[in-house]
Amino acid sequence: MSFGRASRRRTTLLAAVAVAGALTLSACGDGNKAQGGGNTNFITGTGGIATVPKGERPDAPKLRGESLEGKPLDLADYKGKVVVLNVWGSWCGPCRLEAKYFAQVSEETADQGVQFLGINTRDAQRDPAVNFEKDYGITYPSYFDPIGKLMLRFPKGTLNPKAIPSTVVVDREGKIAARTLQSLDADQLRKMIDPIIAEK
């Protein structure tokens, strides 16, 4: 192999490591600095929850993939329900802190037309993620998204999930209504989703 080719490969490898490092630093970080850029119509409240008024909300992206159990999972199947999308990883400390609250609130709101879905990311294997769900009593399905492809389907400049954990609420019309980039307890989660549930 020539010196030039080896040097280019080393440079490419270093760039990939830098990108991975940046993602790691942003993961499990403080989401309070979330903000929109450009012509966004969303407002971030004091609790770090950004919302979009009804009528100004962007469409949620098409999210199709496989669950942790290897079954097909499609966001479109839940249109007509309020969908709570939680991005998490079994390795993420703040994800572990909020998991029991998501399990609790998912059960409390199931008869109100609310569907919780997880997006498991950065877990290279399914087993740690499956064990995480068992440990915290999570009964709703999660996408298996080891390299974060589903997160990239959210349009830039919208309420996209760009940290781990992140939570996005999709309204009954399939539009993005709210987002937070921090871990939540049960009260914060209800504060985020109750106004969307109440919409007619």
RADAKA-V520640 format. One record per residue. N is the residue number from 1. SS is DSSP state (@ for helix, = for strand, . for the rest). Layout:
n:N ss:SS
n:N ss:SS
This chain:
n:1 ss:.
n:2 ss:.
n:3 ss:@
n:4 ss:@
n:5 ss:@
n:6 ss:@
n:7 ss:@
n:8 ss:@
n:9 ss:@
n:10 ss:@
n:11 ss:@
n:12 ss:@
n:13 ss:@
n:14 ss:@
n:15 ss:@
n:16 ss:@
n:17 ss:@
n:18 ss:@
n:19 ss:@
n:20 ss:@
n:21 ss:@
n:22 ss:@
n:23 ss:@
n:24 ss:@
n:25 ss:@
n:26 ss:@
n:27 ss:.
n:28 ss:.
n:29 ss:.
n:30 ss:.
n:31 ss:@
n:32 ss:@
n:33 ss:@
n:34 ss:.
n:35 ss:.
n:36 ss:.
n:37 ss:.
n:38 ss:.
n:39 ss:.
n:40 ss:.
n:41 ss:.
n:42 ss:=
n:43 ss:=
n:44 ss:=
n:45 ss:.
n:46 ss:.
n:47 ss:.
n:48 ss:.
n:49 ss:=
n:50 ss:=
n:51 ss:=
n:52 ss:=
n:53 ss:.
n:54 ss:.
n:55 ss:.
n:56 ss:.
n:57 ss:.
n:58 ss:.
n:59 ss:=
n:60 ss:.
n:61 ss:.
n:62 ss:.
n:63 ss:.
n:64 ss:=
n:65 ss:=
n:66 ss:=
n:67 ss:=
n:68 ss:.
n:69 ss:.
n:70 ss:.
n:71 ss:.
n:72 ss:=
n:73 ss:=
n:74 ss:=
n:75 ss:@
n:76 ss:@
n:77 ss:@
n:78 ss:@
n:79 ss:.
n:80 ss:.
n:81 ss:.
n:82 ss:=
n:83 ss:=
n:84 ss:=
n:85 ss:=
n:86 ss:=
n:87 ss:=
n:88 ss:=
n:89 ss:.
n:90 ss:.
n:91 ss:.
n:92 ss:.
n:93 ss:@
n:94 ss:@
n:95 ss:@
n:96 ss:@
n:97 ss:@
n:98 ss:@
n:99 ss:@
n:100 ss:@
n:101 ss:@
n:102 ss:@
n:103 ss:@
n:104 ss:@
n:105 ss:@
n:106 ss:@
n:107 ss:@
n:108 ss:@
n:109 ss:@
n:110 ss:@
n:111 ss:@
n:112 ss:@
n:113 ss:.
n:114 ss:=
n:115 ss:=
n:116 ss:=
n:117 ss:=
n:118 ss:=
n:119 ss:=
n:120 ss:=
n:121 ss:=
n:122 ss:.
n:123 ss:.
n:124 ss:.
n:125 ss:.
n:126 ss:@
n:127 ss:@
n:128 ss:@
n:129 ss:@
n:130 ss:@
n:131 ss:@
n:132 ss:@
n:133 ss:@
n:134 ss:@
n:135 ss:@
n:136 ss:@
n:137 ss:.
n:138 ss:.
n:139 ss:.
n:140 ss:.
n:141 ss:.
n:142 ss:=
n:143 ss:=
n:144 ss:=
n:145 ss:=
n:146 ss:.
n:147 ss:.
n:148 ss:.
n:149 ss:.
n:150 ss:.
n:151 ss:@
n:152 ss:@
n:153 ss:@
n:154 ss:.
n:155 ss:.
n:156 ss:.
n:157 ss:.
n:158 ss:.
n:159 ss:.
n:160 ss:.
n:161 ss:.
n:162 ss:.
n:163 ss:.
n:164 ss:.
n:165 ss:.
n:166 ss:=
n:167 ss:=
n:168 ss:=
n:169 ss:=
n:170 ss:=
n:171 ss:.
n:172 ss:.
n:173 ss:.
n:174 ss:.
n:175 ss:=
n:176 ss:=
n:177 ss:=
n:178 ss:=
n:179 ss:=
n:180 ss:=
n:181 ss:.
n:182 ss:.
n:183 ss:.
n:184 ss:.
n:185 ss:.
n:186 ss:@
n:187 ss:@
n:188 ss:@
n:189 ss:@
n:190 ss:@
n:191 ss:@
n:192 ss:@
n:193 ss:@
n:194 ss:@
n:195 ss:@
n:196 ss:@
n:197 ss:@
n:198 ss:@
n:199 ss:.
n:200 ss:.
